[in-house]
Amino acid sequence: MGSRISGVGMYAPPRIMSNKDLEKLVETSDEWIRDRTGIEERRVVKQGTPTSDIGVEAAKRALDDAGISPDAVDIIIVATLTPDMLFPSTACFVQTKLRARNAYAMDISAACSGFIYALSVADALIRAGRGKTALVIGAEIISTILDYTDRNTCILFGDGAGAVVLTECPDGEGLLSCHTYSDGDLWGYLHGPGGGTVAAGAPDGEDGPKRVITMSGNEVFKHAVTRMGEVSLEALAVNGFTKDDVDLFIPHQANLRIIKSVGKRVGIPEERVFINLSRYGNTSAASIPIALAEAREQGRCKSGALVLMAAFGGGLTWGSALVRM
């Protein structure tokens, strides 16, 4: 048996932070941000909101879409780099808030590639007979790990959550394949240095390195375009498809230039590339499930559509998934 996506859902916090708002915090401008990233605004949660709360909101909508109750969920996986706390996992908090009493729960940490990694793990567990129904969530409150004096990073990211429900289906349908990779040699290009055992300083940086995103933008750009292109083409080749068979390409929403460059490498025209970056910014592990939910809502990913997804993130990590909806 394999797995299929039976329900999708997303949650975007109501508070909007526009580029104009960022002009008041850091030396930047609306025009500069738009030209270099394609981002116009992003969502930011109310201070003190736990990641599990927004994950639960997305999960409820995905469960409703699938027509499945929380009691029927066997597996909960949350992809996040902004967990509620070091432990227990954010997925355990999601479990108790949903009252999904029959599920086992865990987190996946693969930065912006987290949703693809989590999807791969959930699919493998279903194939191995370790459950019939999985809830896969990408949820991030990136605003808690941003340095709002660093214009190279703070302009890029936003908060949000997306979720899918995976259920059993005959092999060869639904989720056709996932492909995941990493290169730990290049970790320094994109990381959050504080808060772990290597640099265990306070989150605010008073006693050590700050727990904020640190990025070498040019290097990340080059590797993202190359790796997302490669892994997208791999997913098609493994399953015997070409770029012309893809109904919709949903790349990680990191930067408009990256998205367009990857689309060109894979050979998919812009009208078949889903982009919602301008309204949400980079929501890390949440970006692909948010985009998938919006694409479904807009009628761009109907039943039977072949959907290709690809992501790239800190680690460095990258991955793709090919799905028949």
C-alpha distance (Angstrom), angle and dihedral (degrees) to the residues before:
residue distance angle dihedral
M1 . . .
G2 3.80 . .
S3 3.79 132.6 .
R4 3.78 137.5 -106.7
I5 3.79 134.7 -164.0
S6 3.81 103.9 -105.2
G7 3.80 98.8 169.7
V8 3.80 140.3 15.3
G9 3.78 133.6 -166.1
M10 3.79 141.3 166.7
Y11 3.78 140.6 -167.5
A12 3.80 126.5 -156.5
P13 3.82 117.9 -174.8
P14 3.82 112.1 -116.0
R15 3.81 96.1 -125.2
I16 3.81 112.3 93.5
M17 3.81 121.7 -157.0
S18 3.79 108.4 -162.7
N19 3.77 128.4 -162.8
K20 3.80 86.7 -105.5
D21 3.80 89.1 58.8
L22 3.80 90.1 52.9
E23 3.80 90.2 52.9
K24 3.82 86.2 69.8
L25 3.82 92.8 54.0
V26 3.79 106.0 40.0
E27 3.80 139.7 15.2
T28 3.79 100.2 -87.2
S29 3.78 141.3 99.4
D30 3.78 138.4 -135.0
E31 3.81 90.3 -114.5
W32 3.82 93.1 49.8
I33 3.81 92.6 51.2
R34 3.81 94.7 45.4
D35 3.80 93.3 48.0
R36 3.80 95.2 49.0
T37 3.78 102.2 35.2
G38 3.81 112.0 12.9
I39 3.81 89.8 -125.9
E40 3.80 120.2 135.7
E41 3.81 101.3 168.4
R42 3.78 142.9 -9.5
R43 3.83 137.0 -159.2
V44 3.79 123.8 -108.7
V45 3.80 126.7 -169.0
K46 3.77 126.3 -130.8
Q47 3.80 109.3 -88.9
G48 3.79 111.9 -91.4
T49 3.80 95.9 28.8
P50 3.83 111.4 139.6
T51 3.79 119.8 -132.5
S52 3.81 89.8 -123.5
D53 3.82 90.4 63.4
I54 3.79 94.5 60.0
G55 3.79 90.5 39.7
V56 3.80 89.3 55.7
E57 3.81 91.6 51.5
A58 3.81 91.4 54.0
A59 3.81 91.1 43.2
K60 3.81 93.3 52.9
R61 3.79 90.6 53.6
A62 3.81 92.2 48.1
L63 3.82 91.4 49.2
D64 3.80 91.0 48.4
D65 3.80 89.9 49.5
A66 3.80 90.2 51.5
G67 3.81 93.4 43.6
I68 3.81 90.2 -126.0
S69 3.81 127.7 135.4
P70 3.82 122.1 -134.8
D71 3.82 89.3 -112.9
A72 3.81 89.4 64.7
V73 3.83 93.5 58.3
D74 3.81 114.5 105.6
I75 3.82 100.2 177.2
I76 3.82 133.2 32.7
I77 3.79 119.2 -170.8
V78 3.79 122.1 177.3
A79 3.80 119.7 -165.8
T80 3.80 109.7 -156.1
L81 3.78 144.0 136.6
T82 3.82 90.6 -163.5
P83 3.83 103.8 60.2
D84 3.79 123.6 178.1
M85 3.81 88.5 -110.5
L86 3.81 140.3 -26.5
F87 3.80 89.7 -84.4
P88 2.93 150.1 41.3
S89 3.78 97.6 40.7
T90 3.79 120.2 -100.8
A91 3.81 85.7 -121.7
C92 3.81 89.5 64.2
F93 3.80 89.7 54.7
V94 3.81 89.5 48.6
Q95 3.80 89.1 50.8
T96 3.78 94.5 54.2
K97 3.81 94.3 42.6
L98 3.81 90.7 51.3
R99 3.84 91.7 41.6
A100 3.80 87.6 -130.0
R101 3.79 90.9 161.2
N102 3.81 97.3 169.8
A103 3.81 97.1 54.4
Y104 3.78 132.3 94.6
A105 3.79 114.5 -142.2
M106 3.79 140.7 -153.2
D107 3.80 142.6 157.5
I108 3.80 128.6 -122.4
S109 3.81 120.7 -150.3
A110 3.81 112.7 -159.6
A111 3.82 99.5 123.4
C112 3.81 113.1 -134.1
S113 3.82 90.9 -4.6
G114 3.80 90.1 56.4
F115 3.79 98.1 105.7
I116 3.82 93.1 53.3
Y117 3.82 90.0 47.8
A118 3.82 91.4 48.5
L119 3.79 91.5 47.3
S120 3.80 89.6 51.7
V121 3.81 92.9 50.2
A122 3.82 93.7 46.5
D123 3.80 91.6 49.0
A124 3.81 91.1 49.3
L125 3.81 91.7 50.3
I126 3.79 91.7 51.3
R127 3.81 90.7 47.8
A128 3.82 89.0 50.3
G129 3.80 91.7 53.3
R130 3.81 94.6 -111.2
G131 3.80 92.2 128.7
K132 3.78 142.6 -18.0
T133 3.81 100.7 -137.8
A134 3.79 127.3 41.7
L135 3.78 131.9 -175.2
V136 3.81 110.7 -150.9
I137 3.79 116.5 -169.5
G138 3.79 133.8 -176.8
A139 3.81 108.9 -163.8
E140 3.78 130.1 166.3
I141 3.77 139.2 172.3
I142 3.78 95.5 -171.1
S143 3.81 92.2 165.1
T144 3.83 87.4 78.3
I145 3.82 92.9 62.5
L146 3.80 101.1 40.7
D147 3.78 127.5 110.0
Y148 3.80 102.9 -140.9
T149 3.80 90.1 -161.0
D150 3.82 91.9 61.4
R151 3.79 107.9 80.3
N152 3.79 91.9 -173.0
T153 3.81 92.0 68.4
C154 3.80 111.8 16.0
I155 3.81 93.4 64.1
L156 3.80 93.0 57.0
F157 3.77 108.0 57.4
G158 3.78 140.1 70.8
D159 3.80 140.7 173.0
G160 3.80 126.6 -105.4
A161 3.79 148.4 113.5
G162 3.78 138.6 -128.6
A163 3.78 131.8 -176.9
V164 3.79 142.5 -172.0
V165 3.79 133.0 -164.8
L166 3.80 115.4 -137.0
T167 3.80 119.4 -159.3
E168 3.79 133.7 177.7
C169 3.78 119.4 -82.8
P170 3.80 136.7 162.1
D171 3.78 113.8 -72.4
G172 3.80 112.4 -94.1
E173 3.80 93.9 37.1
G174 3.80 131.0 86.0
L175 3.80 112.9 7.0
L176 3.80 101.6 27.3
S177 3.81 98.9 -176.2
C178 3.80 145.6 -26.7
H179 3.81 125.9 -148.6
T180 3.82 121.3 -164.4
Y181 3.80 131.8 -178.9
S182 3.79 141.4 168.2
D183 3.80 140.7 -172.0
G184 3.79 111.7 -160.7
D185 3.81 91.4 -177.4
L186 3.81 87.6 75.9
W187 3.81 98.3 48.5
G188 3.80 92.3 119.1
Y189 3.79 93.5 69.2
L190 3.82 92.2 70.1
H191 3.78 124.2 13.2
G192 3.81 148.6 120.3
P193 3.81 105.1 -121.8
G194 3.82 104.3 -168.2
G195 3.78 133.5 68.9
G196 3.80 102.0 42.0
T197 3.80 133.3 91.6
V198 3.81 92.7 -86.5
A199 3.80 94.1 54.8
A200 3.78 106.4 11.8
G201 3.78 96.6 174.1
A202 3.77 123.2 141.3
P203 3.81 114.7 -76.3
D204 3.81 90.2 -111.6
G205 3.80 91.0 55.2
E206 3.80 97.2 -116.7
D207 3.81 93.2 126.8
G208 3.78 100.1 28.3
P209 3.79 145.1 -24.0
K210 3.78 115.9 -13.9
R211 3.79 119.1 -104.8
V212 3.78 90.8 -125.2
I213 3.78 134.2 121.6
T214 3.80 113.2 -86.3
M215 3.79 116.6 -169.5
S216 3.79 142.5 175.6
G217 3.78 95.9 -148.9
N218 3.80 100.6 -165.8
E219 3.80 93.6 49.6
V220 3.79 93.1 46.1
F221 3.81 90.0 50.3
K222 3.81 93.7 53.2
H223 3.79 95.6 45.9
A224 3.81 93.4 43.0
V225 3.79 93.8 54.6
T226 3.80 93.5 45.1
R227 3.79 98.3 44.2
M228 3.81 97.9 40.7
G229 3.79 89.1 49.9
E230 3.80 92.9 49.5
V231 3.79 96.2 46.5
S232 3.80 92.5 46.0
L233 3.80 91.9 53.9
E234 3.81 89.3 46.2
A235 3.80 91.9 56.3
L236 3.79 90.7 52.5
A237 3.80 94.7 45.5
V238 3.81 94.8 48.1
N239 3.79 90.6 54.1
G240 3.80 96.7 42.1
F241 3.80 96.8 -111.1
T242 3.80 133.6 125.7
K243 3.77 131.9 -147.6
D244 3.80 89.0 -94.1
D245 3.82 90.8 63.7
V246 3.81 93.6 58.8
D247 3.79 113.0 102.3
L248 3.80 94.5 -173.8
F249 3.80 135.0 8.3
I250 3.82 115.3 -154.9
P251 3.81 110.4 -171.1
H252 3.78 125.0 -178.1
Q253 3.79 106.6 -82.4
A254 3.80 100.1 -123.3
N255 3.79 107.8 126.3
L256 3.80 131.5 -13.0
R257 3.79 92.5 -126.7
I258 3.81 90.8 53.6
I259 3.82 91.9 47.9
K260 3.81 93.2 50.2
S261 3.80 92.9 44.7
V262 3.80 92.3 50.8
G263 3.81 91.1 47.2
K264 3.79 89.7 54.6
R265 3.81 92.7 47.7
V266 3.79 91.7 52.1
G267 3.80 91.1 41.6
I268 3.78 97.8 -124.1
P269 3.84 114.5 142.7
E270 3.80 118.3 -121.7
E271 3.80 93.6 -110.2
R272 3.81 88.5 65.6
V273 3.82 95.2 46.6
F274 3.80 114.7 91.1
I275 3.81 114.5 -138.0
N276 3.81 127.6 177.1
L277 3.80 96.3 148.1
S278 3.81 94.4 116.8
R279 3.83 92.2 67.6
Y280 3.81 102.1 38.2
G281 3.79 109.4 22.6
N282 3.79 118.2 -150.5
T283 3.81 108.2 -25.8
S284 3.81 92.8 176.8
A285 3.83 112.1 -145.8
A286 3.80 90.2 7.9
S287 3.80 96.8 57.9
I288 3.81 100.4 84.3
P289 3.84 97.6 44.6
I290 3.82 90.1 45.7
A291 3.80 89.4 51.4
L292 3.81 91.5 45.6
A293 3.81 91.3 52.5
E294 3.80 91.9 49.1
A295 3.79 92.1 46.2
R296 3.80 89.9 53.2
E297 3.80 90.9 48.3
Q298 3.81 90.6 51.3
G299 3.80 92.6 50.1
R300 3.81 93.4 -114.4
C301 3.80 95.8 120.3
K302 3.76 107.3 42.9
S303 3.78 127.9 168.3
G304 3.80 109.4 -62.9
A305 3.80 95.1 22.4
L306 3.81 117.2 138.5
V307 3.80 107.3 -129.5
L308 3.79 125.0 -170.5
M309 3.82 118.8 -161.4
A310 3.82 127.9 -172.6
A311 3.79 135.1 175.8
F312 3.80 142.6 179.1
G313 3.79 130.0 -165.2
G314 3.78 150.8 146.6
G315 3.77 117.3 -42.6
L316 2.94 80.1 53.6
T317 3.80 92.5 -89.0
W318 3.78 134.2 161.6
G319 3.77 139.2 168.5
S320 3.78 149.5 158.2
A321 3.79 139.5 -146.6
L322 3.79 131.0 -162.1
V323 3.79 115.2 -152.9
R324 3.79 135.6 -176.7
M325 3.80 103.4 -151.4
